[in-house]
Amino acid sequence: MATIFEHCYITSDEGILGGVPIIRGTRTPVRAIVELWRMSTAPEEIPQHLPHLTLAQVFDALSYYSDHQAEINSYIEQNYVPDGLIDPLVKDIILSKQR
């Protein structure tokens, strides 16, 4: 069963990614947007990395994060991949995007 939040673009459904908050109509978790933003990606640039999202969806995800930081931080920690497990080619891509 889907849960609708006070944020119009955010929803949660136990059948999609175990019920973590996602952008409605996608499988993109709020945490993915927050992680890009934390890597110094401007909100206006996030749709370039996730072209299926609109700027309104990005801002709503960041607003949701502002209201639910502990929850989203917990999901980020649960999905953390230690540096030693990341393929060097992927690391190079991530580092080049951070520059």
N, C-alpha and C positions, 0 to 999 in steps of 0.2 A: 504494500500500500504506500502510495506516495505521500510525502509530507510537504505542504506548501508553507514557505516562510514569509515573513514580512518583506522580504526582498523579492521583487517580482521575477527576477531571472534565476533564482536559486531554488532548488528542490532537493529532495532526498527520497530515495526509493530503495528498499532492502534488496530488490532484484538487480540493482545497478551499483556495482562497486561496493556492495555490502552496506549500502545506506549512507555513505559519506555525502556531504553536501556537494552537489554538482550544478553546472549550468543547465537549466531546463532545456530539454530537447537534444542534449549531447551526453557524452560520457566523460566530459572534462570536469575533473574535481576542482573545487575552489582552491585547494592547496597548490595545484599546478600553476595557477595564475599568481598566487602569493609568492611561490618560489621564484618565478620569473621576476616579479617586482623586487624581491629581496636581492636579486642578482643585479640590481640597478637598471633593469629594463623599465623605461618609462611606460606608464599605462597606455599611452597613445601608440607605442610600438608593439605591445603584446599581440594585437590582432595580426601583425606581420608574421609572428612566430606561430600563432594559432589562428589561421585565416578563416576558420569556420565561426569565429566569435566576432561580435560587434563590440565597439568601444563601450556602449551602454552595458553590455554583459560584463565586461572587464571591470568597469567602475562599480557595478553592483556586487561583484565578487569581492573586491577590495573593501567595500562598505560592509559586507557581511563579515569579512575577516576582522574589521575594526570592532564589530559588535561581539564577535565570538573567537577572540584570539587564542584562548587556552585550548578550545576544541580543535581549531585548525592546526595549531602548533603541535598538538598531540598526533594528528594524522601525518604531519610532516615528519615527525620523529619516527613514527611507525614505518614509514616508507623510505627512511634514510638508507642509502647504500654506501657502505664504507669505501673510501678511496681505493683500497687495494682490490676491490671487486669490479671497479669500473675499467673497461677496456681503454687502453691508452689513446686509441683513435677517438673515442667518445670524449675523453678528457680534453683533447685538442680542440674539438668542436665547441665544447662548453667554454673553454678558456678564450677562444677567439670571439665568442659572442659577448663575453664579459668586457672585452676591450673597447 
